[in-house]
Amino acid sequence: MKPEKIRERLLQHRLLRKYLPPVHEDLTAVYSRDLQKWLVVAPAVGVTVGLAVAGIAVVILDKLWPPVLAYDLSHHWAIVPGLVLAFAAAGLIMQRLTPDPNEHSTEEIIRSYHEHGGDIDMRPFAPKLLAAVLCVGFGGSAALEGPSIYGGGAIGSWLWAKLRQLGLEERDRRILLICGAAAGMSAVFRAPLTGIVFALEMPYRDDLAHEALVPSLLASVVSFVTLSAFLGAAPLFNFHGAASFTRQDLCWSALLGLLVGLAAMAFVVTFRRARRFCVRLAIPHWVKMAIGGLLTGLCGLLFLQIFPGPLTPLGPNYEAVGMILRGGYGTAQLLAFSGFKLAATIFTLASGGVSAMFVPLFLTGGALGAAFAQSVVHSPFPGLFAAVGMASFLSAGYKTPLAAAVFVAEATGAHAFIVPALVGAAVAYAVSGDASASGDQRRHESVRLQELRQVPVGEVMQRTLVSAQASLTLEEFVGSLSPHARHEAFPVFDGGKLAGAVTLWAILHTPPEKWRTVLVRELMDARIEKISPACDVAEALRLLLSARRQPMLLVVSAAGKIQGLVTKTDILNALNLRSGAAAAPEIPIPESHRG
């Protein structure tokens, strides 16, 4: 018997006919989110980003920074001219080879996420990475997280265009942007969980980019494994502390979080003002960066003149993390190191340096925590408070409290300190308010919506209605619409009685050749919710997003008269109005069905 006949007879078996439909239904529900596409796309992002970050790490940490550091420590006079030349060269690259020399690193990723749908211009990709190598590798107060996050995000955005045949949608470009950034962070710090959490926290000051969770998880793990195959998987800073802590330690951690949070707030405000000043300064970009290199170099030179030794506030500073964590430095030197490190970071990045400040903040917090342990707590375990200081400064500076605590555990190996680190990070996050090193981080829309909780629907609804008769064909109804109409849903009347609602989406997804025969009633949704004009906007949005997915809500007075309608677009317009955006123009609509 032929295979086709066998298959046909099997499918006609009564048991298969009985049980295949429910199995198909269950599988459809399980894979309703298109998870299968991410099983291919996210690992592709992880491998590509892992290889790219491994290359960046080898160039900067193995080939460039070690000889530069050794020469600077033995020839202090070379620090300033070396940084001036490197920064000027990076400034020329950014000025001549990129459309906007002020757009790069994590800021470009965040801005693209919010404003450009995840689209990154790949033409200046190589020049930006080269500028970052010059800034970081020759001693700028920054590290590899800037080029790694930017490079990962850009690669994710680029791969979206290359892999669209796998079923990727427009909105998936933003997801791949965050997915790539997470992979970059995961690889550069050999900390996959940190990469996931930081990338999800990065776009917002008060929420997570939830939609990118699963792809970021897959990409971060694959990126970490890819880099580890070349550079190893040991914790980056290899710090092991005490195995326990006391209740008193938690109280001290909260106090340290308070102090570090205030210091971080002052630093962030100063940095943001310095950055705005430099952006507006009417001189060539390379000159700004040369001045930044001069001031950064002076910070390093002055510190080494006061405290000779291997500890310096310049460069990627990975080696400085171990020095501080192992102890041996006095409180005065640690505090001075913190001050010079923050100043060098401002001069490096505010002037246009191409990187980010994750490691500088981490390192400054560790120095402050170690000084606090020595001079205030007199603890036999200064590493505990160094870890808390690290998490606290990161939490306050970048508004990433979860990533800060997780990073301390993953990158230093100090897993026992995660609870005190969370305490310090939470306190620092709270006392630092909305101050963030990133000017492009935003409040999440769900938080902004709280501003409208007391606003009645009557203030945001459409007061005039465009309606449809159920007996009209789609061609007749569309032909009757004004070319300026921007509605997304229309109430449908059958004679003079409200019958339901029809959406523009349903009309546009009907083939135009069928518009002459398909009636409006065939596409309408008979379910339509009625609400009072006094109902608040938050409740209206809950109904619009509920399981029934109402296309619109009809606003009806207590006497039963139709007052207007409200859609999700009306609520978004209200949010934009409250933030200063221009409202959409009101469309003149016939009054045939107003109450």
Secondary structure, 3 states (H helix, E strand, C coil): CCHHHHHHHHHCCHHHHHHHHHHHHHHHHHCCCCHHHHHHHHHHHHHHHHHHHHHHHHHHHHHHHHHHHHHHHHCHHHHHHHHHHHHHHHHHHHHHHCCCCCCCHHHHHHHHHHHCCCCCCCCCHHHHHHHHHHHHHCCCCCCCHHHHHHHHHHHHHHHHHHCHHHCCCCCHHHHHHHHHHHHHHHHHCCCHHHHHHHHHHCCECCCCCHHHHHHHHHHHHHHHHHHHHHHCCCCCCCCCCCCCCCHHHHHHHHHHHHHHHHHHHHHHHHHHHHHHHHHHCCCCHHHHHHHHHHHHHHHHHHHHHHCCCCCCCCCCCHHHHHHHHHCCCCHHHHHHHHHHHHHHHHHHHHCCCCCCCHHHHHHHHHHHHHHHHHHHHCCCCHHHHHHHHHHHHHHHHHCCHHHHHHHHHHHHCCHHHHHHHHHHHHHHHHHCCCCCCCCCCECCHHHHHHHHCCCEHHHCCECCCCCEECCCEHHHHHHHCCCCCCCCEEEEEECCEEEEEEEHHHHHCCCHHHCCCCEHHHHCECCCEEECCCCEHHHHHHHHCCCCCCCCEEEECCCCCEEEEECHHHHHHHHHHHCCCCCCCCCCCCCCCCC
